[in-house]
């Protein structure tokens, strides 16, 4: 049984629409997410503390859970949006289960490579007996307690596959390894992919046992077992190396799920798009063009290409871009996150416009 949300009476209908996204279906209207900040003086944000280090701030599970609850209570969720929070110890947390340590900045973190030479590969072994694993469990439980009836708790930002190997080895070294040590790369990748399935299931089952829908940092909320496979390292390698070495592992990750949306990050990774579009295990694409590469509306030909291949799309649009996308894309299989909405009245006007969206654009 899924946990109901106290302040969203139609939460089941919203879940049904988001489930329909995976099959590129439309239930009443295109799947749409509109989030509107709504200040609520009755629910203040938790105060900052005097943490000894930035790591202590990141690792303060109680404070993280309090901030998540305040964020939800100070936000109005319209359209098909549902409130979520997820435990975040940094994008390379998965590599820490194999022995890496993390360094923390104000808003991001990075791991310290541990594989100086391939002769040391035997020491790169998974273990749940480490501080990072225990902290992730603790933070997940803190969010579950704070979010009971208020928000769904999601999975953390796992980066297995090529990104995990890049964390172990260092991206530049791994780039050379693709030529000098391909057999070792394949072997370590196979091991990491096998372990990842077990890690994913551990946290997924923990959340499902608490009545949670499946969600993560992308804020799609579904009854399906889904996730966001990715390989940010792929921008550094050829299509041949990606297809031969990394794509099989991505397919294995997807087959472990009921649905998958691929996180395609940056113009440097676009030469892999055809391979991804030809992979039936991938339901949808999230294209991240990155800072300095325009806006979503500058990439409409790319989005049309993705739709023509039968894949869904996750789109982050500015309010002023909605009409252009309605004219150029079909609504089926779109998950929209619209920014720049000031209030409920403006949000309702956007929803009325979206309801006129027709197959193939207007």
C-alpha positions as CSV (number, residue, x, y, z in Angstrom):
1,X,0.0,0.0,0.0
2,X,1.3,3.4,-0.9
3,X,1.4,6.2,1.6
4,X,-1.3,8.8,0.9
5,X,-0.4,12.5,1.0
6,X,-2.5,14.4,3.5
7,X,-2.5,17.7,1.6
8,X,-3.0,16.4,-2.0
9,X,-6.4,14.8,-2.3
10,X,-5.9,13.7,-5.9
11,X,-2.5,12.1,-5.3
12,X,-3.6,8.8,-6.8
13,X,-4.6,10.5,-10.1
14,X,-1.3,12.3,-10.3
15,X,0.5,9.1,-9.8
16,X,-1.5,7.5,-12.6
17,X,-0.6,10.3,-15.0
18,X,3.1,10.0,-14.1
19,X,2.9,6.2,-14.6
20,X,1.4,6.8,-18.1
21,X,4.5,8.8,-19.0
22,X,6.5,5.5,-19.3
23,X,4.2,4.2,-22.0
24,X,3.9,7.7,-23.7
25,X,0.2,7.7,-23.0
26,X,-2.0,10.8,-22.1
27,X,-4.6,10.5,-19.4
28,X,-6.8,13.6,-19.8
29,X,-3.8,15.9,-20.6
30,X,-0.1,15.8,-21.0
31,X,1.9,14.9,-17.9
32,X,2.7,18.2,-16.4
33,X,4.6,19.4,-13.3
34,X,4.3,22.9,-12.1
35,X,5.8,23.8,-8.7
36,X,5.1,27.2,-7.1
37,X,6.9,28.5,-4.0
38,X,4.3,29.7,-1.5
39,X,5.7,31.4,1.6
40,X,4.2,30.1,4.8
41,X,5.1,32.1,7.9
42,X,3.6,29.4,10.1
43,X,6.3,27.0,9.0
44,X,9.7,28.5,9.2
45,X,12.9,27.1,7.8
46,X,15.3,25.5,10.2
47,X,18.1,27.7,11.4
48,X,21.7,27.1,10.2
49,X,24.0,25.6,12.8
50,X,27.7,26.1,13.6
51,X,28.9,22.9,12.0
52,X,32.6,22.2,12.4
53,X,33.0,21.4,8.7
54,X,31.0,21.4,5.5
55,X,30.9,17.6,5.7
56,X,29.2,17.8,9.1
57,X,26.5,20.1,7.5
58,X,26.0,17.6,4.6
59,X,25.8,14.7,7.1
60,X,23.4,16.3,9.6
61,X,20.4,14.0,8.9
62,X,18.0,15.8,11.3
63,X,18.7,19.2,9.7
64,X,18.4,17.7,6.2
65,X,15.0,16.2,7.1
66,X,13.8,19.4,8.7
67,X,14.7,21.4,5.6
68,X,13.0,18.9,3.4
69,X,9.8,19.2,5.4
70,X,10.0,23.0,5.4
71,X,10.5,23.0,1.6
72,X,7.4,20.9,1.1
73,X,5.2,22.9,3.4
74,X,6.3,26.2,1.8
75,X,5.6,24.9,-1.7
76,X,2.3,24.6,-3.6
77,X,2.2,21.6,-6.0
78,X,0.0,22.1,-9.0
79,X,-0.6,20.1,-12.2
80,X,0.7,16.6,-11.6
81,X,3.5,17.6,-9.2
82,X,4.0,15.6,-6.1
83,X,6.3,16.5,-3.2
84,X,9.5,14.5,-2.9
85,X,12.8,14.6,-1.0
86,X,15.9,12.3,-1.3
87,X,19.0,11.7,0.7
88,X,22.0,13.5,-0.9
89,X,25.5,12.8,0.2
90,X,27.0,13.7,-3.2
91,X,26.8,12.3,-6.8
92,X,29.7,9.9,-6.2
93,X,28.3,8.2,-3.1
94,X,28.2,4.9,-4.8
95,X,32.0,4.8,-5.3
96,X,32.4,5.3,-1.5
97,X,30.9,1.9,-1.0
98,X,34.0,0.5,-2.7
99,X,36.5,2.5,-0.6
100,X,36.6,6.1,-2.0
101,X,36.4,9.0,0.4
102,X,34.5,12.2,-0.4
103,X,35.4,15.8,-0.1
104,X,32.6,18.4,0.3
105,X,32.1,21.9,-1.0
106,X,29.2,24.3,-0.4
107,X,26.9,22.8,-3.0
108,X,28.7,19.7,-4.4
109,X,31.2,17.0,-3.5
110,X,33.8,14.9,-5.3
111,X,35.5,11.6,-4.5
112,X,39.2,10.9,-4.2
113,X,40.5,8.2,-6.6
114,X,41.7,5.0,-5.1
115,X,42.9,3.0,-8.1
116,X,46.4,4.4,-8.8
117,X,47.4,1.3,-10.8
118,X,45.5,-1.6,-12.2
119,X,47.6,-4.0,-10.2
120,X,45.6,-2.7,-7.2
121,X,42.2,-3.5,-8.6
122,X,41.7,-6.4,-6.2
123,X,41.4,-3.9,-3.4
124,X,38.4,-2.2,-5.0
125,X,35.7,-4.2,-3.4
126,X,32.2,-3.3,-2.2
127,X,31.3,-3.3,1.5
128,X,28.3,-2.0,3.4
129,X,30.4,-1.8,6.5
130,X,31.4,1.9,6.1
131,X,30.3,5.3,7.3
132,X,28.8,6.3,4.0
133,X,26.4,3.4,3.8
134,X,25.3,3.8,7.4
135,X,24.8,7.6,6.9
136,X,22.7,7.0,3.8
137,X,20.5,4.6,5.7
138,X,20.2,7.0,8.6
139,X,19.3,10.0,6.4
140,X,16.8,7.9,4.5
141,X,15.1,6.9,7.8
142,X,15.2,10.6,9.0
143,X,13.4,11.7,5.8
144,X,10.9,8.9,6.1
145,X,10.0,10.0,9.6
146,X,9.7,13.7,8.7
147,X,7.8,13.0,5.5
148,X,5.1,10.7,6.8
149,X,2.0,11.8,5.0
150,X,3.7,14.9,3.6
151,X,6.2,13.8,0.9
152,X,7.7,10.7,-0.8
153,X,11.3,9.8,-0.1
154,X,13.4,8.9,-3.1
155,X,16.6,7.1,-3.9
156,X,19.9,8.9,-3.8
157,X,21.9,9.9,-6.9
158,X,23.7,6.6,-7.7
159,X,26.4,6.8,-10.4
160,X,27.4,3.2,-11.2
161,X,29.0,2.0,-14.5
162,X,31.4,4.3,-16.2
163,X,31.0,7.1,-13.6
164,X,31.9,4.8,-10.8
165,X,35.1,3.6,-12.7
166,X,36.0,7.3,-13.4
167,X,35.7,8.0,-9.6
168,X,37.9,5.0,-8.8
169,X,40.5,5.8,-11.4
170,X,40.2,9.5,-12.3
171,X,38.5,10.5,-15.6
172,X,41.6,11.3,-17.5
173,X,43.3,8.0,-16.5
174,X,40.2,6.1,-17.4
175,X,40.1,7.7,-20.8
176,X,43.6,6.3,-21.5
177,X,42.6,3.0,-20.0
178,X,40.0,2.6,-22.8
179,X,43.0,2.1,-25.1
180,X,45.6,0.6,-22.9
181,X,43.6,-1.6,-20.5
182,X,40.2,-2.4,-22.0
183,X,40.1,-5.9,-20.5
184,X,40.6,-4.6,-17.0
185,X,38.0,-1.9,-17.6
186,X,35.4,-4.5,-18.7
187,X,36.1,-6.8,-15.8
188,X,35.7,-4.0,-13.2
189,X,32.7,-2.7,-14.9
190,X,31.0,-6.1,-14.8
191,X,31.7,-6.4,-11.1
192,X,30.4,-2.9,-10.4
193,X,27.2,-3.5,-12.4
194,X,26.5,-6.7,-10.5
195,X,26.9,-5.0,-7.2
196,X,24.8,-2.0,-8.2
197,X,21.7,-4.2,-8.7
198,X,22.1,-5.4,-5.1
199,X,22.7,-1.8,-3.8
200,X,19.7,-0.5,-5.7
201,X,17.4,-3.2,-4.4
202,X,18.5,-2.7,-0.8
203,X,17.4,1.0,-0.7
204,X,14.4,0.5,-3.1
205,X,13.0,-2.3,-0.9
206,X,13.6,-0.2,2.2
207,X,11.5,2.6,0.8
208,X,8.8,0.4,-0.6
209,X,8.4,-1.3,2.8
210,X,7.7,2.2,4.1
211,X,4.9,2.8,1.6
212,X,6.9,5.0,-0.7
213,X,6.3,5.5,-4.4
214,X,9.5,5.3,-6.5
215,X,11.3,8.7,-7.0
216,X,14.7,10.3,-6.9
217,X,16.4,13.6,-7.8
218,X,14.5,13.9,-11.1
219,X,11.2,14.2,-9.1
220,X,9.2,11.9,-11.4
221,X,7.0,9.9,-9.0
222,X,5.7,6.5,-10.0
223,X,4.4,3.2,-8.8
224,X,6.9,1.6,-11.2
225,X,10.4,0.5,-10.2
226,X,12.3,3.1,-12.2
227,X,15.6,5.0,-12.2
228,X,17.9,7.4,-14.1
229,X,20.8,5.5,-15.8
230,X,23.6,7.8,-16.9
231,X,27.3,7.9,-17.9
232,X,28.6,11.4,-17.7
233,X,32.1,10.0,-18.4
234,X,30.9,9.1,-21.9
235,X,31.5,12.6,-23.2
236,X,35.2,11.7,-23.2
237,X,35.0,8.5,-25.3
238,X,34.1,7.4,-28.8
239,X,30.9,5.9,-29.9
240,X,32.6,2.6,-30.5
241,X,34.0,2.4,-27.0
242,X,30.6,3.4,-25.5
243,X,28.7,0.8,-27.5
244,X,31.2,-2.0,-26.9
245,X,32.1,-1.4,-23.3
246,X,29.5,0.6,-21.5
247,X,26.2,0.2,-23.3
248,X,25.8,-3.5,-22.3
249,X,26.1,-2.5,-18.6
250,X,23.5,0.2,-19.1
251,X,21.1,-2.3,-20.6
252,X,21.7,-4.6,-17.6
253,X,20.8,-1.7,-15.3
254,X,17.6,-1.0,-17.2
255,X,16.6,-4.6,-17.3
256,X,16.8,-4.5,-13.5
257,X,14.0,-1.9,-13.6
258,X,10.5,-1.5,-14.8
259,X,11.2,1.8,-16.5
260,X,14.2,4.0,-17.2
261,X,14.9,7.5,-18.3
262,X,18.5,8.2,-19.5
263,X,20.3,11.3,-18.3
264,X,22.2,12.6,-21.4
265,X,24.5,15.3,-20.1
266,X,26.0,17.9,-22.4
267,X,26.8,18.4,-26.1
268,X,29.9,16.2,-25.7
269,X,27.7,13.2,-25.2
270,X,25.4,13.7,-28.1
271,X,27.3,11.4,-30.4
272,X,25.9,8.5,-28.3
273,X,22.3,9.6,-28.8
274,X,21.6,7.1,-31.7
275,X,22.8,4.2,-29.6
276,X,20.5,5.3,-26.8
277,X,17.5,5.7,-29.1
278,X,18.1,2.3,-30.5
279,X,18.0,0.7,-27.0
280,X,14.5,-0.6,-26.3
281,X,15.1,-0.8,-22.5
282,X,15.3,3.0,-22.3
283,X,11.8,4.6,-22.1
284,X,12.8,8.2,-22.2
285,X,15.6,10.8,-22.4
286,X,16.4,13.7,-20.2
287,X,18.6,16.0,-22.3
288,X,20.8,18.4,-20.2
289,X,22.3,21.0,-22.6
290,X,24.3,22.7,-19.8
291,X,25.3,26.2,-19.0
292,X,26.2,28.3,-22.0
293,X,24.3,26.2,-24.5
294,X,21.1,28.1,-24.8
295,X,17.7,27.2,-23.5
296,X,15.3,24.3,-24.1
297,X,13.7,26.1,-27.0
298,X,17.1,26.1,-28.8
299,X,17.1,22.3,-29.0
300,X,13.7,21.6,-30.5
301,X,15.1,19.7,-33.5
302,X,16.8,17.4,-31.1
303,X,13.6,16.8,-29.1
304,X,11.7,16.1,-32.3
305,X,14.4,13.5,-33.2
306,X,14.0,11.8,-29.8
307,X,10.2,11.8,-30.2
308,X,10.5,10.3,-33.7
309,X,12.4,7.4,-32.2
310,X,9.5,6.6,-29.9
311,X,11.1,7.8,-26.7
312,X,9.5,10.0,-24.0
313,X,11.0,13.3,-22.9
314,X,11.7,15.1,-19.6
315,X,11.6,18.8,-20.3
316,X,12.4,21.7,-18.1
317,X,10.8,24.8,-19.7
318,X,10.5,28.5,-18.9
319,X,7.0,29.9,-18.8
320,X,7.6,31.8,-22.0
321,X,8.6,28.6,-23.9
322,X,5.4,26.6,-23.5
323,X,3.7,27.9,-26.7
324,X,6.7,27.1,-28.9
325,X,6.8,23.5,-27.6
326,X,3.1,23.1,-28.1
327,X,3.6,24.1,-31.7
328,X,6.5,21.7,-32.4
329,X,6.1,18.6,-30.2
330,X,3.5,15.9,-29.6
331,X,2.2,15.8,-26.0
332,X,2.5,12.1,-25.7
333,X,5.3,11.0,-23.4
334,X,6.2,14.4,-22.1
335,X,7.0,15.1,-18.5
336,X,7.1,18.9,-18.1
337,X,8.6,21.0,-15.3
338,X,7.7,24.6,-15.9
339,X,9.6,27.4,-14.1
340,X,8.8,31.1,-13.8
341,X,5.2,30.7,-12.6
342,X,4.4,33.3,-10.0
343,X,1.1,32.1,-8.4
344,X,-1.8,29.7,-8.6
345,X,-3.8,31.9,-11.0
346,X,-0.9,31.9,-13.5
347,X,-0.4,28.2,-13.0
348,X,-4.0,27.5,-13.8
349,X,-3.8,29.6,-17.0
350,X,-0.8,27.4,-18.1
351,X,-2.7,24.2,-17.4
352,X,-5.6,25.5,-19.5
353,X,-3.2,26.1,-22.4
354,X,-1.6,22.7,-22.0
355,X,-5.0,21.0,-22.2
356,X,-5.4,22.3,-25.8
357,X,-2.2,20.5,-26.8
358,X,-2.9,18.2,-29.7
359,X,-0.9,15.2,-31.1
360,X,1.8,16.4,-33.5
361,X,1.7,20.0,-32.1
362,X,-0.9,22.6,-32.9
